[in-house]
Amino acid sequence: IVMIMSQYQTVPISRVRTRPTQVRQEFDEEFINELATSIKREGIIVPIIVREQKNGFEIIAGEQRWRAAKKAGVKEVPVAVVQADQRRVLELALVENLKRKDLQGWEKEDAIAKMAESNLYKSLDELARVLDVKKDHVQNILTARKLRREEKLPKDASTRLITATASTDARTRRAIIEATKEGGGLPKDIPIVTKLVASVRPAPDKAR
């Protein structure tokens, strides 16, 4: 897929709209307020990545900047317009957000699951190559998402923690996740959790 990026341009903020399936699903209002203050003082330094659609532009990456700009009362915003099909949009949005360490594990899981379920990739191998990770890593993320949804696991449980407990039963998994919370007595150390799972897995249900 060839992506063609135009030179940056400035457009009315009223012509820019969000995409329904953004990678980031929760926004830190305190951070948005801080960013709005910065925009009032210095403007938007990094353009918002968009693709052109009827009557405006759809955000591919940069919704936090767009939200902050609206809060700051900005009338126009800098954008970088790309020509991209749906597959490329998914890839650009995910890569852009993965650069930011505040993206939550469950948001990353949802984004990769949407890519896997989009029928835009022939196999998990192809998706893994696009994401520049091993196929097992993609499979672990999809497994963690499935368990998180089916068992309503807490959002603050990391993908790695859920993956480490995937081979045990639901009650043991939740108990371990709860124990890694502050004051729970178990450190958030994946190797330790993995050893714990290996030791409790052979035990009968009552013993667990």
C-alpha positions in Angstrom: 0.0 0.0 0.0 1.4 3.4 -0.9 0.7 6.2 1.4 0.9 9.8 -0.1 1.2 12.6 2.4 0.5 16.1 1.3 2.3 19.1 2.5 0.9 20.4 5.8 -2.0 22.7 5.5 -4.2 24.7 7.9 -7.9 24.0 7.9 -10.9 25.2 10.0 -11.2 23.0 13.1 -15.0 22.8 12.4 -14.1 20.7 9.3 -12.2 18.1 11.3 -14.1 15.3 12.9 -13.2 12.2 14.9 -13.2 8.6 13.6 -15.7 6.3 15.3 -13.1 3.5 15.9 -10.2 5.4 17.3 -7.5 3.4 19.1 -7.6 5.6 22.2 -11.0 5.2 23.9 -10.4 7.1 27.2 -9.0 10.6 27.4 -7.3 12.2 30.4 -9.1 15.5 30.9 -6.3 16.8 33.1 -3.8 16.2 30.3 -6.2 17.7 27.7 -6.5 20.8 29.8 -2.7 21.1 30.1 -2.3 20.6 26.4 -5.0 23.3 25.7 -3.0 25.7 27.9 0.2 24.8 25.9 -1.7 25.3 22.6 -2.9 28.8 23.7 0.8 29.7 24.4 2.6 28.0 21.6 0.1 26.7 19.1 -0.1 23.1 17.7 3.4 22.0 17.0 2.6 18.5 15.6 0.0 18.5 12.9 -3.1 16.2 13.2 -3.0 13.3 10.7 -6.2 13.1 8.7 -7.7 11.8 5.6 -10.0 13.9 3.4 -13.7 12.9 3.2 -16.9 14.5 2.1 -17.4 17.9 3.8 -14.2 17.7 5.8 -11.4 15.6 7.3 -11.4 12.5 9.5 -8.8 12.2 12.2 -6.5 9.2 11.8 -4.1 10.2 14.7 -4.0 13.2 17.0 -7.5 13.3 18.5 -6.0 14.6 21.9 -4.5 17.6 20.1 -7.8 18.2 18.3 -9.8 18.0 21.6 -7.3 20.4 23.3 -7.4 22.8 20.4 -11.2 22.9 20.7 -10.9 23.6 24.4 -8.3 26.3 23.7 -10.8 28.0 21.3 -8.5 27.6 18.3 -10.3 28.2 15.0 -7.8 26.6 12.6 -5.5 23.6 13.0 -2.5 22.3 11.1 -3.2 18.9 9.4 -1.2 16.4 7.4 -3.6 14.8 4.8 -2.9 11.2 3.8 -4.4 9.1 1.1 -5.0 5.8 2.8 -7.4 2.9 2.5 -9.1 1.4 5.6 -6.2 -1.0 6.3 -3.6 1.7 6.2 -5.8 3.9 8.4 -5.9 1.2 11.1 -2.1 0.7 10.9 -1.3 4.5 11.0 -3.7 5.0 14.0 -2.2 2.1 16.0 1.4 3.0 15.3 0.9 6.6 16.2 -0.7 5.7 19.5 1.8 3.0 20.4 4.5 5.7 20.5 2.6 7.1 23.5 3.3 5.3 26.7 -0.1 6.3 28.2 -2.1 4.1 25.9 -3.7 1.5 28.1 -3.3 -2.2 27.5 -7.0 -2.9 26.9 -7.1 -0.1 24.3 -4.1 -1.7 22.5 -5.9 -5.1 22.7 -9.1 -3.7 21.2 -7.1 -2.0 18.3 -5.2 -5.1 17.4 -8.4 -7.2 17.6 -10.2 -4.8 15.3 -7.3 -5.3 12.8 -7.5 -9.1 13.1 -11.3 -9.1 12.7 -11.3 -6.6 9.8 -10.7 -9.3 7.1 -8.0 -7.0 5.7 -5.2 -9.4 6.6 -4.9 -12.9 5.2 -3.5 -14.4 8.5 -2.2 -13.5 11.9 1.3 -14.0 10.4 0.6 -11.1 8.0 -0.7 -8.9 10.8 2.3 -9.7 13.0 4.6 -8.7 10.1 2.8 -5.4 9.7 3.1 -4.8 13.5 6.7 -5.9 13.5 6.1 -8.5 16.2 6.0 -12.3 16.4 2.8 -14.1 15.7 2.7 -15.5 19.3 2.7 -11.9 20.6 -0.4 -11.1 18.5 -2.1 -14.3 19.7 -1.3 -13.5 23.3 -2.9 -10.0 22.9 -6.0 -11.5 21.4 -6.2 -14.1 24.1 -5.9 -11.5 26.8 -8.7 -9.4 25.2 -11.0 -12.4 25.1 -10.4 -13.3 28.8 -10.7 -9.6 29.8 -14.1 -9.4 28.1 -15.5 -12.8 29.0 -14.5 -12.5 32.7 -14.9 -8.7 33.0 -11.4 -8.4 34.3 -10.3 -4.9 35.5 -9.1 -2.4 33.0 -5.9 -1.8 35.0 -4.8 -5.4 34.7 -2.0 -5.5 32.2 -2.1 -7.6 29.0 1.1 -9.4 30.2 -0.5 -10.2 33.5 -3.6 -11.7 31.9 -1.5 -13.6 29.5 0.7 -15.0 32.3 -2.4 -16.3 34.0 -4.2 -17.6 30.8 -3.4 -21.2 31.5 -5.2 -21.3 34.8 -8.9 -21.2 35.7 -11.0 -18.0 35.9 -11.1 -17.9 39.8 -7.4 -18.3 40.2 -6.7 -15.7 37.5 -8.9 -13.1 39.2 -7.3 -13.9 42.6 -3.8 -13.4 41.2 -4.8 -10.2 39.5 -6.4 -8.9 42.7 -3.3 -9.9 44.7 -1.0 -7.8 42.4 -2.9 -4.6 43.3 -1.5 -2.2 45.8 -1.5 -3.9 49.2 -2.5 -7.2 47.7 0.8 -8.9 48.7 2.0 -10.1 45.3 4.5 -8.0 43.3 3.7 -7.0 39.7 6.5 -9.2 38.5 5.6 -11.4 35.5 8.2 -14.1 36.1 7.0 -14.5 39.7 3.4 -14.7 38.5 4.4 -17.2 35.8 6.1 -19.4 38.5 3.0 -19.1 40.7 0.7 -20.1 38.0 2.9 -23.1 37.2 2.8 -24.2 40.8 -1.0 -23.8 41.4 -2.1 -25.2 38.0 -1.7 -28.9 38.9 -3.5 -28.4 42.3 -7.2 -29.4 42.7 -9.7 -26.7 42.6 -10.3 -26.7 46.4 -6.6 -26.3 47.0 -6.4 -23.3 44.7 
